[in-house]
Amino acid sequence: MTVSISQTAQATRRLTQTEAIVEAIAQEMRRDPRVFMIGQDVGEFGGSLQGSKGLTEEFGPKRIREAPISESAMVGAAIGAALFGRRPIVEVSFGEFLPAAMNQLINQAPNLHYMTGGSASVPVVIRTRVGDGPYGGHPQDYSVWFAYVPGLKVVMPGTPADAKGLMLAAIRDENPVLYVEPMSLAHGPREEVTAGDLLVPIGKARVAREGTDLTIVTIGSTVPVALRAAALLADEGVEAEVVDLRSLAPLDADTIVASVRKTGGLVTVHESWVSYGIGAEVAALCAERALEDLLAPVKRVGTKPVPVPSGAVRRHALPTAEEVVIAARELLAGSAK
């Protein structure tokens, strides 16, 4: 039996990340008539990686709006709609295309509330996809660029439940939110997702695994990588705590620092490049607030410093659970000296 979007909103189901996001968008569109979606191929085609499947059938072309191939026009139109009381979700199919809307994303959306003395709000969600995945194309991850910009929130889910909860929170937020989907999780393992409201607060990390011997801080596609590494370390008698950031901006400093103070060690891992990545910001944060608790230098794991390649070569560039385990062993060896 085919289950409609409206039916799925009434029942708890095992969903993929993409299904959970579509469910969140549908629920908010039913709840709030101001919400609409705009992007390339979001209508009858069903969106990139089926990211809007079923939405145009329920809500029609006035609320699921097809756009020309112009990221700057799409984001600009969404900002204008937000300023006039709508709550748009604008889809930039892949993160590699975000630079085509850089003026809107950097100079307009994050600044207008400040520049108007608080009289204007820009409740717009910019949705995009990054990293390795079933599609195979457009894998570069530039998310951390945007975490640098005051006034712009940046979130990245690592589970289907968080994918739904963060999308609901992003749509309801009064500020612009860059919602980044890891492509490797798009059609990944299904997990239980609560029906109805499932708000995940933006800027609040979660402890995905409790531990005592070191902390692994991660986000997005490397949450499963970190959990696999923690399981391998447990076989060696090492209990690693895994912290899933969920948000690049704002960053949950308190949860990170509390974990590092408890364990005394820090390994960071993310799919983007190591240099200047979110792991560097986490390391700096812990140097400022938990230096006396660190028993060894911080270890960082991420993608090799090359454009993410295609084909069989790609796996050699991306971070693995084994690399996280090696980093953890080196950290623990250093703390024992």
FENFENZI-V896604 format. One record per residue. N is the residue number from 0. RES is the residue in three letters. NEAR is the number of other C-alpha atoms within 8 Angstrom. Layout:
# FENFENZI-V896604
n->[N | N]
res->[RES | RES]
near->[NEAR | NEAR]
This chain:
# FENFENZI-V896604
n->[0 | 1 | 2 | 3 | 4 | 5 | 6 | 7 | 8 | 9 | 10 | 11 | 12 | 13 | 14 | 15 | 16 | 17 | 18 | 19 | 20 | 21 | 22 | 23 | 24 | 25 | 26 | 27 | 28 | 29 | 30 | 31 | 32 | 33 | 34 | 35 | 36 | 37 | 38 | 39 | 40 | 41 | 42 | 43 | 44 | 45 | 46 | 47 | 48 | 49 | 50 | 51 | 52 | 53 | 54 | 55 | 56 | 57 | 58 | 59 | 60 | 61 | 62 | 63 | 64 | 65 | 66 | 67 | 68 | 69 | 70 | 71 | 72 | 73 | 74 | 75 | 76 | 77 | 78 | 79 | 80 | 81 | 82 | 83 | 84 | 85 | 86 | 87 | 88 | 89 | 90 | 91 | 92 | 93 | 94 | 95 | 96 | 97 | 98 | 99 | 100 | 101 | 102 | 103 | 104 | 105 | 106 | 107 | 108 | 109 | 110 | 111 | 112 | 113 | 114 | 115 | 116 | 117 | 118 | 119 | 120 | 121 | 122 | 123 | 124 | 125 | 126 | 127 | 128 | 129 | 130 | 131 | 132 | 133 | 134 | 135 | 136 | 137 | 138 | 139 | 140 | 141 | 142 | 143 | 144 | 145 | 146 | 147 | 148 | 149 | 150 | 151 | 152 | 153 | 154 | 155 | 156 | 157 | 158 | 159 | 160 | 161 | 162 | 163 | 164 | 165 | 166 | 167 | 168 | 169 | 170 | 171 | 172 | 173 | 174 | 175 | 176 | 177 | 178 | 179 | 180 | 181 | 182 | 183 | 184 | 185 | 186 | 187 | 188 | 189 | 190 | 191 | 192 | 193 | 194 | 195 | 196 | 197 | 198 | 199 | 200 | 201 | 202 | 203 | 204 | 205 | 206 | 207 | 208 | 209 | 210 | 211 | 212 | 213 | 214 | 215 | 216 | 217 | 218 | 219 | 220 | 221 | 222 | 223 | 224 | 225 | 226 | 227 | 228 | 229 | 230 | 231 | 232 | 233 | 234 | 235 | 236 | 237 | 238 | 239 | 240 | 241 | 242 | 243 | 244 | 245 | 246 | 247 | 248 | 249 | 250 | 251 | 252 | 253 | 254 | 255 | 256 | 257 | 258 | 259 | 260 | 261 | 262 | 263 | 264 | 265 | 266 | 267 | 268 | 269 | 270 | 271 | 272 | 273 | 274 | 275 | 276 | 277 | 278 | 279 | 280 | 281 | 282 | 283 | 284 | 285 | 286 | 287 | 288 | 289 | 290 | 291 | 292 | 293 | 294 | 295 | 296 | 297 | 298 | 299 | 300 | 301 | 302 | 303 | 304 | 305 | 306 | 307 | 308 | 309 | 310 | 311 | 312 | 313 | 314 | 315 | 316 | 317 | 318 | 319 | 320 | 321 | 322 | 323 | 324 | 325 | 326 | 327 | 328 | 329 | 330 | 331 | 332 | 333 | 334 | 335 | 336]
res->[MET | THR | VAL | SER | ILE | SER | GLN | THR | ALA | GLN | ALA | THR | ARG | ARG | LEU | THR | GLN | THR | GLU | ALA | ILE | VAL | GLU | ALA | ILE | ALA | GLN | GLU | MET | ARG | ARG | ASP | PRO | ARG | VAL | PHE | MET | ILE | GLY | GLN | ASP | VAL | GLY | GLU | PHE | GLY | GLY | SER | LEU | GLN | GLY | SER | LYS | GLY | LEU | THR | GLU | GLU | PHE | GLY | PRO | LYS | ARG | ILE | ARG | GLU | ALA | PRO | ILE | SER | GLU | SER | ALA | MET | VAL | GLY | ALA | ALA | ILE | GLY | ALA | ALA | LEU | PHE | GLY | ARG | ARG | PRO | ILE | VAL | GLU | VAL | SER | PHE | GLY | GLU | PHE | LEU | PRO | ALA | ALA | MET | ASN | GLN | LEU | ILE | ASN | GLN | ALA | PRO | ASN | LEU | HIS | TYR | MET | THR | GLY | GLY | SER | ALA | SER | VAL | PRO | VAL | VAL | ILE | ARG | THR | ARG | VAL | GLY | ASP | GLY | PRO | TYR | GLY | GLY | HIS | PRO | GLN | ASP | TYR | SER | VAL | TRP | PHE | ALA | TYR | VAL | PRO | GLY | LEU | LYS | VAL | VAL | MET | PRO | GLY | THR | PRO | ALA | ASP | ALA | LYS | GLY | LEU | MET | LEU | ALA | ALA | ILE | ARG | ASP | GLU | ASN | PRO | VAL | LEU | TYR | VAL | GLU | PRO | MET | SER | LEU | ALA | HIS | GLY | PRO | ARG | GLU | GLU | VAL | THR | ALA | GLY | ASP | LEU | LEU | VAL | PRO | ILE | GLY | LYS | ALA | ARG | VAL | ALA | ARG | GLU | GLY | THR | ASP | LEU | THR | ILE | VAL | THR | ILE | GLY | SER | THR | VAL | PRO | VAL | ALA | LEU | ARG | ALA | ALA | ALA | LEU | LEU | ALA | ASP | GLU | GLY | VAL | GLU | ALA | GLU | VAL | VAL | ASP | LEU | ARG | SER | LEU | ALA | PRO | LEU | ASP | ALA | ASP | THR | ILE | VAL | ALA | SER | VAL | ARG | LYS | THR | GLY | GLY | LEU | VAL | THR | VAL | HIS | GLU | SER | TRP | VAL | SER | TYR | GLY | ILE | GLY | ALA | GLU | VAL | ALA | ALA | LEU | CYS | ALA | GLU | ARG | ALA | LEU | GLU | ASP | LEU | LEU | ALA | PRO | VAL | LYS | ARG | VAL | GLY | THR | LYS | PRO | VAL | PRO | VAL | PRO | SER | GLY | ALA | VAL | ARG | ARG | HIS | ALA | LEU | PRO | THR | ALA | GLU | GLU | VAL | VAL | ILE | ALA | ALA | ARG | GLU | LEU | LEU | ALA | GLY | SER | ALA | LYS]
near->[2 | 3 | 6 | 6 | 10 | 7 | 8 | 12 | 11 | 8 | 8 | 10 | 10 | 8 | 12 | 14 | 16 | 14 | 9 | 14 | 13 | 12 | 12 | 12 | 10 | 11 | 10 | 11 | 11 | 7 | 6 | 7 | 7 | 9 | 13 | 13 | 11 | 16 | 14 | 12 | 11 | 17 | 13 | 7 | 7 | 14 | 12 | 9 | 7 | 8 | 12 | 12 | 11 | 8 | 14 | 15 | 7 | 6 | 9 | 9 | 9 | 6 | 11 | 14 | 12 | 11 | 10 | 7 | 5 | 8 | 11 | 11 | 8 | 13 | 13 | 9 | 8 | 13 | 12 | 8 | 11 | 14 | 11 | 6 | 7 | 11 | 13 | 17 | 14 | 14 | 11 | 14 | 11 | 10 | 15 | 11 | 10 | 10 | 6 | 8 | 12 | 10 | 8 | 11 | 10 | 11 | 9 | 9 | 12 | 15 | 10 | 11 | 12 | 7 | 7 | 8 | 7 | 8 | 6 | 9 | 11 | 14 | 16 | 16 | 14 | 13 | 13 | 13 | 12 | 15 | 14 | 11 | 12 | 7 | 7 | 9 | 7 | 9 | 11 | 11 | 10 | 9 | 9 | 9 | 7 | 10 | 13 | 7 | 9 | 6 | 8 | 14 | 13 | 15 | 14 | 14 | 15 | 16 | 10 | 17 | 13 | 11 | 15 | 16 | 14 | 14 | 12 | 15 | 12 | 11 | 14 | 7 | 9 | 8 | 12 | 15 | 14 | 12 | 13 | 14 | 13 | 16 | 13 | 11 | 14 | 12 | 9 | 8 | 6 | 9 | 11 | 10 | 12 | 10 | 11 | 7 | 7 | 10 | 9 | 10 | 8 | 11 | 12 | 12 | 12 | 9 | 9 | 9 | 9 | 9 | 11 | 10 | 11 | 15 | 17 | 13 | 14 | 14 | 15 | 14 | 14 | 13 | 11 | 8 | 10 | 14 | 11 | 9 | 12 | 13 | 8 | 9 | 12 | 10 | 7 | 6 | 6 | 8 | 12 | 15 | 17 | 16 | 14 | 14 | 14 | 16 | 17 | 14 | 11 | 10 | 10 | 11 | 7 | 6 | 10 | 12 | 12 | 8 | 10 | 16 | 10 | 7 | 12 | 13 | 15 | 15 | 15 | 14 | 16 | 17 | 12 | 11 | 11 | 14 | 6 | 8 | 10 | 9 | 13 | 11 | 9 | 10 | 11 | 8 | 11 | 12 | 8 | 7 | 7 | 12 | 8 | 5 | 8 | 12 | 9 | 10 | 9 | 10 | 10 | 11 | 13 | 12 | 14 | 9 | 7 | 7 | 5 | 10 | 8 | 8 | 6 | 5 | 8 | 10 | 6 | 5 | 11 | 11 | 14 | 7 | 10 | 7 | 9 | 14 | 12 | 8 | 12 | 11 | 8 | 8 | 14 | 10 | 8 | 10 | 8 | 5 | 4]
